[in-house]
Amino acid sequence: MEFLGNLRKMSTQHKEPIEYSLKLGDDLVEMNPLIGREISLRYTGVIHCVSCGNVTKKSFGQGFCYSCFMKSPMNSECIIRPELCEAHVGKGRDPKWEEEHHNQAHVVYIAFTDVAKVGVTRVDQIPTRWIDQGANQAILLAETPYRQLAGIIEVAMKEIMVDKTNWRKMLKNELNPDLDPFEAKEDAYENFPEELEEFYSDDDTLYDLKYPVLQYPEKVKSLNLEKVPQVTGKLLGIRGQYLLLDGDRVFNVRNHSGYQIALEA
């Protein structure tokens, strides 16, 4: 059966293992049942901007046309640097969008793979954000009423831990068995901004995330539809927003947002 549509990041459900689905056109493709089967992804050569929907010859910043890349609130600087967010004072590229998305309760979290990583997300993105990053565990560090405060705390945490996932190690499932999430949270508290201590979270719930993977790659070979417009192979698993194919090949669905593809399975 063939499904045609523009790629967006896969939807997830926090189960054991995590369940993935991919919206293509009018169809919602359940991805877990395809694991172990041969699939084909064919790029039609068309890209639609994920913001305005217009056809664009080139994708900028995971699916934007150039105009939206420069103007869309979904691509503003405070997405990457939340400490710069001004939503709480009614400012931003689009104040209404900022009010709905950034002047909302946020959390600072620690996610774990081969290292402890600090990050920020909206409360309603728990645990979706961690799943999209491919974390195997996560724990809350702070809860704040809006994005900027979470960003300030994250900046302080960057002095003692990283803020980016090593995606190659994550996709090879290179975990660090010596990492203690509760110890990492205690260490983080030592670096917590004193003026923001009221936002420190006493919630020590440890989120465990299990992915539907038959086999992890030994070496990671990243696929790009611009270079290889048709990809065929056995789907061996899904982690984060990556499809793991035979031959140590990996396909980043999110990086190809807006690309029109035909999925045959």
C-alpha positions in Angstrom: 0.0 0.0 0.0 1.2 3.5 -0.8 0.6 6.7 1.2 1.3 10.2 -0.2 1.8 13.4 1.8 4.1 15.9 3.3 6.3 14.8 6.2 5.9 16.1 9.7 7.4 14.8 12.9 5.9 11.5 14.0 3.2 11.5 16.7 3.9 9.4 19.7 2.2 7.6 22.6 4.1 6.9 25.8 3.6 3.1 26.0 6.1 0.3 26.4 7.4 0.4 23.8 6.5 3.9 22.5 4.0 3.9 19.7 4.6 5.9 16.6 2.3 7.2 13.9 2.9 9.3 10.7 0.3 11.5 9.1 0.6 11.5 5.3 -2.2 13.3 3.5 -5.5 12.0 4.8 -3.9 8.8 6.2 -2.5 8.1 9.6 0.1 5.4 9.2 0.8 3.3 12.3 4.6 2.8 12.2 5.2 0.1 14.8 3.6 -2.7 12.8 6.0 -1.9 9.9 9.0 -2.7 12.0 10.7 -5.8 10.6 9.1 -5.2 7.2 10.5 -3.6 4.0 9.5 -0.1 3.3 10.2 2.5 0.6 10.3 6.3 0.9 10.2 8.2 -2.4 10.7 12.0 -2.5 8.5 13.6 -5.2 10.7 16.7 -5.5 8.0 19.0 -3.9 8.5 20.8 -0.5 5.6 22.7 1.2 6.6 25.2 3.9 5.4 23.9 7.3 4.3 27.4 8.3 2.5 29.0 5.2 2.0 25.9 3.1 3.5 27.4 0.0 5.8 25.4 -2.3 9.5 26.2 -1.7 12.5 25.1 -3.7 14.6 24.8 -0.6 13.9 24.0 3.0 15.2 26.2 5.8 15.3 25.2 9.5 13.4 21.9 9.2 10.7 22.8 6.7 10.3 26.6 6.4 10.4 28.7 3.2 13.0 31.5 3.5 10.3 34.1 4.3 8.8 32.1 7.2 12.3 31.1 8.4 13.0 34.8 8.9 9.6 35.8 10.2 7.7 32.9 11.8 7.5 32.8 15.6 8.1 29.0 15.3 11.6 29.9 14.3 12.4 32.8 16.6 15.6 33.0 18.5 13.9 32.2 21.8 13.1 28.7 20.5 16.8 27.9 20.8 17.5 30.4 23.6 14.5 30.5 25.8 16.2 32.9 28.2 15.6 35.6 25.6 11.8 35.0 25.4 9.6 38.1 26.0 6.2 36.4 25.8 5.5 37.3 29.5 5.7 41.0 28.6 3.6 40.7 25.5 6.4 40.8 23.0 7.8 38.6 20.3 7.6 38.0 16.5 3.9 37.2 17.0 2.6 38.2 20.5 -0.6 36.1 20.2 1.4 33.0 19.2 3.9 33.7 22.0 1.1 34.1 24.5 -0.4 30.7 23.5 2.9 28.8 23.4 5.5 30.6 25.5 3.6 32.5 28.2 2.7 29.1 29.6 3.9 26.8 32.2 7.4 25.3 31.3 9.7 22.8 32.9 13.4 22.5 33.0 14.4 18.8 32.8 17.4 16.5 32.8 17.3 13.8 30.1 19.7 10.9 30.0 21.4 8.9 27.2 25.2 8.6 27.3 25.3 11.9 29.3 23.0 14.1 31.4 21.4 16.8 29.3 19.5 19.8 30.4 16.5 21.2 28.4 13.3 23.2 28.5 9.8 22.4 27.3 6.2 23.3 27.9 4.4 21.2 30.6 2.0 19.9 27.9 5.0 18.5 26.0 5.9 16.0 28.7 7.0 13.3 27.8 6.8 14.0 24.0 9.8 16.3 24.0 12.0 13.6 25.6 10.7 10.9 23.2 11.5 13.1 20.2 15.1 13.5 21.6 15.5 9.8 22.0 16.2 10.0 25.7 16.1 6.7 27.7 15.3 8.5 31.0 14.2 11.9 32.2 13.5 13.7 35.4 12.1 17.2 36.2 14.4 19.9 37.7 12.1 23.0 37.8 8.6 24.2 36.9 8.1 27.8 35.9 5.1 29.9 34.9 6.6 31.1 31.6 9.4 30.3 29.2 12.0 32.9 30.0 12.4 31.8 33.7 13.0 28.2 32.5 15.6 29.5 30.1 17.5 31.4 32.8 17.7 28.2 34.9 18.8 26.2 31.9 21.7 28.7 31.2 22.9 28.1 34.8 22.7 24.3 34.3 24.9 24.5 31.2 27.9 25.2 33.4 27.7 21.6 34.6 26.0 19.6 31.8 25.4 19.6 28.1 22.3 21.0 26.4 22.5 18.9 23.2 22.0 15.2 22.5 24.8 13.3 20.7 22.4 11.9 18.1 24.9 9.4 16.8 25.5 7.8 20.2 21.8 7.9 20.9 21.0 6.0 17.7 23.7 3.4 18.6 22.1 3.1 22.0 25.4 4.0 23.7 24.2 4.5 27.3 26.1 5.3 30.4 25.2 2.8 33.2 27.0 4.9 35.8 24.6 7.8 35.4 22.4 8.2 38.4 19.4 10.5 37.6 18.8 11.4 41.3 22.4 12.2 41.9 22.4 14.3 38.7 19.4 16.2 40.0 21.1 16.8 43.4 24.3 18.0 41.7 22.1 20.4 39.6 20.6 21.9 42.7 24.1 23.0 43.8 24.1 25.2 40.7 20.5 26.3 40.8 20.0 30.2 40.7 19.3 31.2 44.3 16.8 33.9 43.2 14.8 31.2 41.4 14.8 28.4 44.0 11.0 28.7 44.5 10.7 27.0 41.1 12.8 24.0 42.0 10.7 20.8 41.5 10.3 18.3 44.3 8.8 15.8 41.8 11.4 13.0 41.6 9.4 10.9 39.1 11.8 9.1 36.8 10.4 8.6 33.3 11.7 5.5 31.6 11.3 5.4 27.8 11.5 2.2 25.8 11.7 2.4 21.9 10.5 -0.2 19.4 13.9 -1.3 18.0 14.9 -4.8 16.8 18.5 -3.8 16.1 20.6 -0.6 16.5 23.1 0.4 13.9 26.8 -0.2 14.6 27.8 2.8 12.4 25.4 5.6 11.6 24.8 6.4 8.0 22.5 9.4 7.7 20.1 9.5 4.7 19.2 12.7 2.8 16.4 12.7 0.3 18.0 15.5 -1.7 20.9 13.2 -2.4 19.1 9.9 -2.5 15.4 10.6 -3.4 14.3 7.0 -3.0 15.2 4.9 0.0 14.2 1.2 0.3 15.1 -1.2 3.1 13.9 -3.2 6.2 12.7 -1.0 9.0 14.6 -2.2 12.1 13.3 0.3 14.6 12.3 3.8 15.6 14.0 6.1 18.1 13.5 9.8 18.6 12.4 11.0 15.2 14.6 8.6 13.3 13.7 5.5 11.3 16.4 2.9 11.6 16.9 0.9 8.4 19.1 -2.0 7.5 22.7 -1.3 6.5 23.2 1.0 9.4 21.1 3.7 7.7 19.1 6.2 9.6 16.4 8.6 8.3 15.6 11.8 10.3 11.9 12.4 9.7 11.8 15.8 11.4 14.7 17.1 9.3 12.6 16.4 6.2 9.5 18.3 7.4 7.5 19.6 4.5 9.0 17.2 2.0 6.3 15.4 0.0 7.0 11.7 0.0 5.3 8.4 -1.1 5.6 5.7 1.6 5.2 2.2 0.4 4.9 -0.6 2.9 
